[in-house]
Amino acid sequence: MKYIKSYILLALMVLAVTGCKQEDLKDDVNALKDRVTLLEEQVKLLNENIAFFSKVLVRQTVDNGDGTFTEVPAYSISEVLVNDGTTFTAKFNDGNVLTLRIGSKGTVTTPQLGVNPETGKWMLNGSDTPYNAVGADSSVDGDKPEFNIALDNSTRQYYWQVRFGDSERWDPVTDAEGNKVVYVTEVDGELAKDNLFKDAKVEENEFVLTYYTNGDGQDPTNEVRIPIISDLSCVINVPEKDMADGYWEIGAAGASAEVEIKGDHWFVIAPHGWEASISETDGKATLTVKKSATASAGLKSRATANNTDEVVVQVNKGMYWAVAKVKVREAVTSYYSQVYSQGGDITVGNVTINKATYPDGKLLSTKNATITKGGVYFIPQGVDAVISSTSFKKLVLISDNPKGEPVTVDNTDKFNVTGIAGEFIAQNVIFKKESNPFMQIDATGITLKNLVLDGCKVIIGSGKHFLNAFKGDDNSIGNIYLKGNRFAFNQTTAYAASRLFNLSGSTGSGENKVVYNRNLSADVSIINNVFYSTMTNDYSINGNILVLTTDGTDGIYSEKNTITIENNTFINFLCGSQPMIRGNIRGTVIFRNLLLWSNTNDEKANTSYLLNVHSATPSVVTFENLLKFDKGKDIPTNYWNGTIPSGYTQTKVEAASSDPFDVSAGATFDLENGVFIPTAEYANYGAQQR
């Protein structure tokens, strides 16, 4: 078998949005809806074209065995499904069906994506990125970019975003001066169009693509050809139940999957530490993968794979090849208590748990399920833990299930933080009872080093709070990190007020009334959570995330810290009488990818607000990708409440053109379990809990 090495052509690629017919902009709501839909459609087309273009550009060098080499496409096309001169849909020999659309030239500003021939890194607008464009061998294609647009409501303009992988965050595309690249410009009342590709056509048994080298619709051009071979294909069909997060999870005994193979010869490459083989029975091919006892790599072939997680199957037809790949990893079978006892690390939110830093961990059981004091507790599936004493200094609660399945904890009363450098950390825990509040710092001299919830569910009573800390000291909390949680508010009356973090309050009345507004020097990360009213009626929450002051005195948020409110979904959670964040905010505040939904008609619910900084000047405030939908009465959501700092203007959160949680359009709206998955149109907004 000849050794094969693949790489991406080192040609400067300037990827641009393909054109499509567009309507004149009008100053009415319908025109705005059409524009948003058009932007989404063009971004979709851009990413489809990138996927198609990246596939076509991959090349392999075949060693002919006589000292010469032949360069051939790494992929071929099995069948052209659509060919109308401007739209081409092709089924590639790895089973992927991709579409390419040819547009027309215009003046839109688009990301310029290229490859640095010296470093092999993707280049974005002339600068190197840290991402590989060129694979090391036939088992590696490099990182594929994906583009998106986001509306910055402070400027009312759309900007480009990019990421290099599904797990990466969206980052702004910037030009050489560091300015965000605007998505679109106006040309004679028409949305501008652009062009990358000059021509695409089928010539006999080849698909021929001609593109403008500089992406400006002008010569010079480059041409790439890819063969059309109907009897060459390679597809790996891994059962969906065996896939998780894009990986084929392999147990100790190994795993098998059917492989569709058409061609002359095949071979399989396994990453280091794995074994892979293909067997044929009754005309069917089966791929078997398992961990290797000898840590060898590459069966049935002299080729070796230097990647760490991909199994690659290749089939040839003459000099052309079909390639199929699947990422593999060991199925998680070690329970967290085992990882801990063996000295391993467990990450909960932004905190690492291990024996060195959190000693004396305990595994609960059905016979020993009561927690009487602080400590580190691993809770197995099926064990209903009970907390008999809710006063603690350090309390760590972790579901022992390696798949992250939640466990139930009976929190008999509110949690009272005691001592100095206390911690409350929980992962994949459902707290059964609502308390008033859920947790409190009820005296001075108490500090909470870490308050971390990761994948938990908390029930909050009507008109109650998650944390009261106004009776404590200034800066009594060191780290607040909430990720992937569900906060269920059991509203029994309409528009009852609840605060997540309440650091402003009072004691006494009349002449004896004492008001407390606490300062805070801690990063606050509220990421990928759902906040919702559990009621099937329209009882909304008059809610807030963080309140440091209500009268403008004290309540200072440090200029050194950052509040991040990102990828959260709010269901009937309205910030009316108090904004979502309130205090003398001197630090950085980020509102990003939020989805706000309501169906209330309550007369008290009129306007909602995101931020009140009082007389302070914040370091940076970001409002990005914010969307709302009111199924009941229209409730405007303003960015600012109170004094607007210099350099900012009052803006309203944009309203969605259709219901993001329209069940008939494929959405999930489950009040009982707190599961809210929007339609595909709004998939990038709100919590990414699936």
N, C-alpha and C positions, 0 to 999 in steps of 0.2 A: 504494500500500500504506500502510495506516495505521500510524502509529508506536505501538509498544506498550511500556509500562513495567510491570514487575512488582514486587511487594513482598509481604512477609509481614504479615498482619493484626497490628496492634500490640495484641493482647489478652494479658493476663497468663495464662500457661499453667503450670499446676501438674501435672506428669506423675507418675503414680503407677503402681505395679505392679498389673496386673490380677489378680483373684482366680481361684483354681481349687481344686478339691476337694483337701483335704489331710488326712493322717492324724495322729492323736495322736502326740506325741513319746514314745518309749519309751527306756529306758536300756539299749539293747542295740545291737550293731553294725549290725543291719539297719535300725533306726530312724535311725541316723546316716547310713547310705548313702541312705535315702529322703529325708532332710532335705537333704543336699547336692544330690541330683538335683533336688529341688523348688526349691531356691534357683537353680540353674542354669536351670531351666525358666522361672521367673518373670522372671529377668533377660532371658532371650531374648524373652519376651513383651513386656517393657517396651520393648526396643529395636525390636521389630516395630511396636508401637503408636506409638512416636515417629516412625518412618519413615512410617507411614500418616498420622498426624496432621499431620506437617510438609507432606506432599504436599497434603492437603486445604486447608491454610491459605494456600497460595500464591495470590495474586490478581494479576490484570493490569488495567491501566486502558487502555481502548481510546479513542483519539481519534476521535470520530465525524465530524470534519471540519467541524462547524458551531458549534464553540465549546463543545460539550458533551462529556462523557466518561461512559463506562459501565464499571463494575467487573465483571469476570467471573472465574471460576476460571481459573488458569493451566493446570490439568490437568483432564481428564475421565476417566471410567471407560468402557472399551470393553465390559466384561462383568463381572457379578457371578458368581463361580464358586461361592461358598459363602454361604448365608444361612440360619442356623438360629436367628436371634433373638439369639444372643450372640456368634457367630463370623461374621465377614464377610471373605471373601477376594475381592479385586477385581483384575482386570487393567486397569492404567492405560493410557492411550493412548500412553505412551512405551515400552510393552512390559514394564514392571515389574509383578510380581505381589506384592501385599502383603496382610497379614492384620491385622485388628483384632479384639480380644477384649474383651468387656464383662464386668467383674467386679463384686464386691460390696464394700461399705464395711467398713473395719476400722481398726486403730490403728497399723499399721506406719509407721515414719518413712521418708519417701521424699524424694528430691531435688525441690526446687521450682524449676522452670525457667520463666523468663519472658523478656519482651523489654522493654528500656528504650525507651520511645517517643521519648526525646530523643536517645539515642546510637545506637540501632539495634543495640545489643549484647545478646547473651544475658545474662540474669541468673540466677545460681545461688544459691538460698537468700537472695534479696534483695540480692545484691551483683553489680555488673557484672563480667563476664569480658572478656578482650580479644578475644573472637570475635564476628564479625558474624552477626547473625540475619537482617538485612534485606539483600537483594541490591540492587545499584545499578540494575539494569535486568533485562530479561527473560532475559538470559544468565547471571544470577547468582542463586543461591538462598541464599547464605550458608553458614555452617558448621553441619553437623548434629551434635548431641551424641550420644554413645553411652555407655551405662552398663554397669558391671560390679560384681561384688562380690569382696571379698578377705577371706580369713580371717587375722586377726591372732592367731597362736598364743599370744602373751603374755597376751592377754585372753580368748582363746577366743571372740571375737565376730566377726561378719561386718560389714564396713564398705563403704559405697558408694565407687565410683571412677568417674571421668568422663574422657573424652577427646573432642577435637573434630577427628577425622580419624585415618585408619588409621596414619599415620606418627608421630602424637603418642604420648607416653607416658601411661600411666594415672596420674592424680593423685587423691588422696583428696578426697571431697566434704566440705566443712566447714560448720559452722553459723556464726552471727554472732559467736560467741565463739572461733572457730577450732578447735573440737573436731570430730573426725571423726564423720560421721553414721553411726550404727549401722544395719545393714540391717533387723533384725527384732526385735520384742519378743514376749514370751510372754503369751498371754491365755487363761487357764483351760485350760492344757495344749495349746492349739491354736496353730498358727502364724498370726499375724494377717494379715488381708487388707485391701485398701484399694480405693478407687474414684476414678476421674477422670471416666469417661463415664457419663452418665445413660441414654442411649438411642441406638440406631442402627437405621435402617430404610430400606427402599426405598419411595419414594412415586412411582409412575408412572415417569418417566424421570430421577429424581433420587435420589442417596444423601444421606440427612439424618443428620447427627451432632450430638447434643446433649451438651455436656460441662459439668461444674461449673467455674465460673470460678475458684474458689479451691481446687479440688482436695480439698475436705473432705466431699464427698457432700451438701452443702447448697446451696440456692439462694443467689445467682443462678446462672443458666446462660446459656451462649451456644449459638447454633445456626449450623452451617455446612452449606451445600449444594453438592454437586458433581454435574454432569450425567452421565448415562449415555448415551453416544452410540456405537453400535456401528460406525458407518462413519466414525469419526475416529481416526486413529492415526498415529504417527510413530516409527519405530524405526531406529536406525543399527546395522548389523551389520558391525563391524570384525573382520576375521580375527584369531583369537587369536594367531597368530604375529607379528602386527604390534603387539601390545600389550605394554607393559612398565611395571610399577609403576603401573598405572592410566592410562597415557598411550598414545595412538596415535602411534607413532614414524614420522615422515615423512622420507623420503629426499630427496636433492637434486632428483630428478625428480618429486616429489610422490607421492601415494598415493590409491587409490580404495577405496570400500566401498559395498556395496548398502544402499539405504535403502527401508524399507517405508513407503509413504505412502498414507493414505486421507483425503480431504477435498476442499475446494474449491480452495484456493490454498496455496502454500507459499513460503517464502523462507529463505535461509540467511545467518547472520551469522558472520563470521570475526574472530578477534582481531587487534589491530594487528600488522602485519607479515606477515599471511597472506592468501591468497586461497582462496575456497571457492565451488564451483558445483555445481549438480545438473543432470544430463542424463537424458532419458528415451528408452529404446530398447526396442522390443517390449514395452511395458507395464512395464518395470523401470526404477527410478530408481537412478542412481549418483551418489554424493557424491565429488567430487574436491577434494583439499586440497593446497596447495603454498605454499612461502614466496613472498612477494611482492617483486618487484624494486623496486616503488614504495612499498612499505609501506602500501598502502591497506587498508581494512577494510570488509567488508560488501558482498557482491555480491548482485545481484537484489533489493536493498532499499535504502531510504533510511535504514534503521535502522543504527546503529553500535554496536559492542560495546566497552565499556571494559575488559573482562576481558583477561587476558594470555595465556590458554592454552585457552579453550574455543571450539569450533565449535558453533553452535546452529542446529538446523533446526526451523522452526515451520510447522505446517499448521493451517488454520482450517476450521471447518464453521459457517457463519453467524457468530455472535459468539463461538463457543468455539474453543479452540486446543489443539493437541497439540504438545508440546515435547520434543525429544530433544537431548542434549548429549554431547560427547565431548572430553576434554582432548587436546591435541596438543602435540608438541614435536619438535624436529629429532632425527633419528636420529644417534646419536653415531658419527661417522666419523673423527674426528681421534684418532690414537694419542697416548698420553700423552707420548711423546717429542716429538711435534709441538706439543702444548700447552705443554710445558716450553720448547722452543726458541723459541716465539713469545712467551714471557714470561708465560704463564698459570700459574695455581695448580693444584696437585694435592693433594687432601686424603687423607692416609693416617692413619687413626685420628683422633687429635686433633692432628696435626701438619700444617702446610702446607708443601709442597715447591714451590720455584720457583728460578729462576736466581739471584735476588738472595741468597737465604739458603743455597742449596745449589748452588754453581757447579760447572762442569766435568762436567755429566752426560754419560753415554756410552750410545749405543745398540749393544747387542751384535748379532752376526750369527753365522751358522754358521761363518764363517771366523775370527771373533774372538769366541769364546764363553768365554774363560778370564778369570776375575777374579783378579788378582794382588795387589791392594792395595785399601784403602778408597776410597770414592767413591760417586757416584750412578749406578746402572746401570738402564737400561730393557731388558727382556728380551722379544723378540718371541716369538709363538707358534711352536713348532717348533724353537726354539733351546734346546739342553740346556746350560745354563750350568754351568761347573765353577769352584769356588773353590779355587785352588791354595794360597793363603795365608790362613789363618783368623785371623790376628792383625790387628786393625784398630783404628782410632780411630773413624772414622765409616764406616758401611756402609749404603747405602740400595738396596734391591732392589725393583723395581716391574715387574709384568707390563705389557707395552706394549699389551695388548689392550684396546680401548675398551669392550668388553662385560664386562670383568672376568674373562675366562677365565684360569685359573691356568697358570703355567709351572713347569717343573721345574728345580731347582738341586741340583747334586751338592755337598753340604757334606762335604768329604773328612775333616774332623776337627772337634773342638769349636771354637767361636768364643772367642777370647781378646780381651777388651776391654783396650785399652792407652790411656795418656795421660789427659788431663783433658777433661771435657765431651764424652766419646765418645757415639756414637749407633748404635743398631741398629734400623733401620726396614725393614719388608718388607710388601708388599701383593700378595695373590694369588699366593703362591709356595708350591710343594710342595717341602719339603726331603727329599731322598731317603733320607738315612742317619741312623741313630740314633747318638748319641755319648754319652760319659760325662764330663761332662754335655753338654747341647746348647751351653751358653755358660757362661763363668766370668769372674769378677773375682778374679784369683789373687794379688794383692799389694796392699799399701797404696799410696796416692798415685794411685789410679785412680778416675775417676768416670764414670758413664754418665748423660748428660743425659736421653736419651730411649730407652726400650725399648718399641717399638711394633710389634705384629703385627696385620695387618688382612686377614682372608680367607685365611689361610695354613694349611698342614698341617705339623705337626711330629711326628716319630716319636721316642718316648722308650723306651729299653731297659728291660728288666725290672729293677726295683730301682734305677733311675737317676733323675737329676733334670734339670729344664729349665735352671735357673740355680743355680750355686754362687757365693755372694758373701761367705761368712763370713770369708775371708782378707783381704778388703778393709777399708776404713775404715767407720766409722759414716756413715750418710747418703750412701752412695756412689752411689745411684740417685736421679734427680730426677723421673722420670715413667714410670709403668708403665701401658700401655694395650693390652689384648688384646681384640679384637672380631672376631667371626665366624670364629673359627679352629676347627680340629680337632686335638686332641692325642691321638695314638694311642699307647697303651702296649703294647708287645709283651711281654706277660707270659709268661715261660717256667716260672715256678713260682707256686704259689698264694699270694696275699696278700703279694707282694713290695712293700716300701715305696718310694714315690717321692714327691718333693716338687717342686712347680712352682718356687717361689722359696725357696731354702734359704739363710738368712742366719744359721744356727746350726750349728756343727760343731766339730770338734776336730782337733788334730794330735798326733802322738806317742802314747805310752802310758806307763802306770805313773807314775813320778816326773816323766817328761818330757811328760806329757799337758797340752796347753793347750786350754782351751775358749773358743770365740768366740761371743758373742751380740751381733749387730749391731743398732744403732738404725736407724730408718728415718723419714725425713721426706719422703714422696712420696705423692701420690694414686695409688691402685692401682685401676684399673678393669678388671674381668673381666666382659665383657658379650657375651652371645650366642655362647658357645663350647660345644663338645662335648668332653668328656673320656671316653675309653672304652678298655676293654681289647679288643685285636683278636682275642683267642682265642675260638674257637667253644665251648670248654669253659667251666667256671665259674670260671676263674682270675680272681680279682678283684684290684684294686689297693688296697693299703693306703696311700692317698694323702693329700696335703695341698696347699693352694694357697700359703700363706705361713707360714713358721716363722721367728720372730725369736729365740726362746729355748726351751730345753727344761727348764731348771732354775729359771726364774723370775727369774734375775739379768739385768740389762741388757735388751737386746732391746726398747727402748721405741719404740712407735709414736706419733708426734707428735699432740698434741691439735688441731693446725691442719689435719690431713689426713683424708682419707676413703678407706675401702676399700669398693668397690662390687662385690658379687657378684650379678649380675642376669641373668636369662634365660639360664641355663646348664643344659645337660643332662649328667648324670653316669651313665654306663653301667658298672656294676661298679666304680665308684670310691667306695670306702668310707674314711671318715676314722676309723680305729680307734685305733691306738696314739698318733696325734697328731690333734687336731681340724683342721678345714679351715683355720682361722686361729688362730695361737698367738703370743702375745707379751704384753708389758706394754702393752696397748692403751689409749691415752689419747684417741685420736681417735674418729671416727665410723665405724661399721661397718653396712653395709646388705646384708642377704640378701633377695632379692626374686625371685619367679617362677622358682623352681628346681624341676627335676624329677630325682629320684634314683631309679634303677632298678637292680635286681640280680637275678641268678638263681643266686647262689652258695649252696653248702651247706657251705662250708669251716668246720671247727670253730673256727678262729681268728677268724673274723668273727662278732663277738657284738653289739657296740654301736658306733654311729658318732656323731661329735660335730661341731658346727659351730664353736664358739668357746671359747677359753680366754684370758681377759684377765689371769690371774694376780692380783697384788695391786693392779693399776691400776683406776682408775675411768674407763670410756669416756665420751666426750661424749654420744653417742647410739648406741643399738643398735636396728636395725629388723629384724624377722623378718616377712615378708609373702608370702603366696601360695606356700607351700612344700609340696611333695607328694612322696611316695615310693611305690614299689611293689616288693615283694620277691617274685619269682616262685619263688625257692628258700626257704631258711629265713627266718624273720622276724628282721630286724635293726633294732631300734629306733634311730632317729636323734634324739639329744638336742640341744637348742639349746646347752646349756652343758656344759663340761668343767672341772673344778676349781672354784675359788671363783666363786660367783655374785654379781655386784655388787648393792648395795642397790637395791631398787625393781624387781628382776627375779625371775622364778620359773622353775624348771626346767620345760620343756615339750618334748614330742616332736613331730616333724614328722608331720603327718597322713598316713595311708595312703590311697591311691586305692582306690575301690571296685571297679575293674576294671583290667586290664592296659592302660596307656596305649599300649603298643607291640604290641597284638594285631593281627597282620597280617590276620587274617580279618575284622577290623572296620575295615579301611582304613588301618592304620598302615604306616609304612615302617621296617624294621629291617635296615639294610645295614652289617654289620661291615666288609666289604671296603673300602667307600668312605667309611665314617664318616657315613652319612646316617641320621638317626633323626627321623622325623616322627610325632608321636603321633596318636591318633584325634581326631576333631573335638571330642569331649567334653573333651579336655585340651589343646586347641590353644593356650591362653593360658599354658601352663606350659612352662618350659624354653627351649632355644634356638629362635629363630624363623628357622632356616635352612630354606629351602624350595627 
